[in-house]
Amino acid sequence: MQLRTKITTVFIVLTSLFFTAIFVLIYYVSKNYTESEFYLRLSQRATIAAEAYQKADELNIDIYEDIRIKHLMTLPNEKEVIYPVNATTKKPLIAFDNYLPDKFYQKIFNDNYAEFKKDNYFYTGLLFRDVEGDFIVVLSATDLYGFAKNDYLRNTLIIAFFVSIIFIFILGNYYAKQALSPISRIINEVNSIRAENLSQRLETGNGKDELAELSRTFNNMLERLQLSFDLQSNFINNASHELRNPLTAILGQTEVALDRPRSTEEYKHILSKIDNEASRLNFLINGLLKLAKTDFDSKGIVIDALRIDELIMDLKQNLDISIPNNNIVLDFEELPTRESEITLMGSDSLLRVALNNILENACKFSQNSQVDIKIISDGGYILLSVNDKGVGIPEGELKNIYEPFFRASNVREIDGFGFGLPLAYRIIKMHSGEIRVISQKDKGTLVKIKLPNKKMYNNLLN
Amino acid sequence: MKKVLIPTDFSVESLQLVEYAIVNNPNTDLRIVLVAGYKQPDNRWALTHFIKSEVIHKKLSDDYIVAKRSLMREHACIKAISFDLFTGKNSIAFQNFLEIIEIEDTIVPKNNFLKCDGSKWFDITKYIKKNAQNVTEVLIETSMETPHQKFSLNNLLNL
């Protein structure tokens, strides 16, 4: 069954039940009120009849009866019977009509008043105590108007019920269609996304309801997928580029060597150059193999628990070798004492690449002036800030810094490929983190990284 | 120690301006004064019960407080972050306000970044640009989506 039909059906069943209960209640309340009103009129008529009976000696009973029938409205099929009784012994002086049950008469004796309904007839009995002898007046009539009114109400309610069900069905169906239309849209949009257009994102609408949440979840998933795709394709691009460079150099050198006969010195010189390039190639291939073994294995990225402070200190040691005159100042003053707060889940080698790129950039673009690194932990996240006093990024170019191979206009003379920050950005995003760059030209750059700690990472996964 | 005035709309995003103050003033201890524009109540009863700190306190969200705390912990150069309200209506009032709080530097967004919704709150950026000395304008990219048609019936029916 389609979800739309299911929602409509459930909606209709629930509303029908509700309406049935309400309409039945309305009908019974109205019916009871009509009946009680009719009993009241019956008892009023019975009182008049009793008075006529009591004053039969003093009045001209025929005239009285005539007035009563002509001018005081008679009830349909009205019939009165007066039984002389002894109220003390609760016995009739003449026999009661057998048509009515004994308990009706007993109730009259006990309560001075009783009501009874049989078929379409309503009966009211009243006990009157009189010096000339007690008597019971039993008055019966049919409530033709009341019955007609009740029937009319019942029919109206039945028609109203069916009409409202039809309306509810139409509206419910329309609303269910409207409510589920974003899902159909999401399905269509997700279906249209292929490897070629992974950058496409789903519309999130006003961004507050569950469906917007679903779209956002899809978008997040797409972002992660795109990141993996980009990483892989850029990785291949860069790897090929890096591999080709030494190979071209080797080929060039061999071509020069074979061009004409040369002296031993010249051959030695050329061979040492070839050796250099071959060593570079060897280093690259070894690096690639290592990366392939650790990360891009068949199971995907290897996730380990890492201590951020240890990672940073390790990177600092490596940087001390590669950039000996760096001026990195680590500030671990606010470092939490609990290990769990500074432990994060992630790929060691990828995070190393990301953080190394950021630290290297900070040193490189600040001519090795002071670079402050601070780590704090707050609300399930590890916050890392890297502040340099370097050349900064021109403000119009800040939005492009995560584009691969983009280089800011004021750093053209500094070596680089424009690949460090985009890679770092993607790696941080892969780890459900955030990276922000605040920069002022010629003043410096502040890089802020927010990564979930181990506990938060597990919460995010669930 | 340098006293820096920064306009705010009490959103976490607006605290980015504080980060720009840090980058702009390397190796300097900072006292940040976050200022928002607030229209003073126009009846006597409300005016006599108007307390700046109370108004500010009500406006501070939990996220904002957490972000402010993190910011202070992350940057030792920030010695204090305080709040103030500008309740005036013109440039002269703002100049007086600047004189009282003794500001040395100001950081303002270049684009229309601060969102001061409601009839009571207003953005003081234009007053700062017009009257303050040492104004640094910074371009901030906003990533937050602004919800539109917030209360429309169409929105409700379309879920």
Interface residues (C-beta under 8 A of the other chain):
Chain A: Y175 Q178 A179 S181 P182 T204 N206 G207 K208 D209 L211 D331 E333 E334 K374 I376 D378 G379 L383 S385 N387 K389 G392 E395 G396 L398 K399 R436 I438 S439 Q440 K443 G444 T445 L446 K448
Chain B: Q16 E19 Y20 I22 V23 N24 P26 N27 V66 R69 S70 R73 E74 H75 A76 K110 T136 V138 L139 E141 E145 P147 H148 Q149 K150 N155 L157 N158 L159
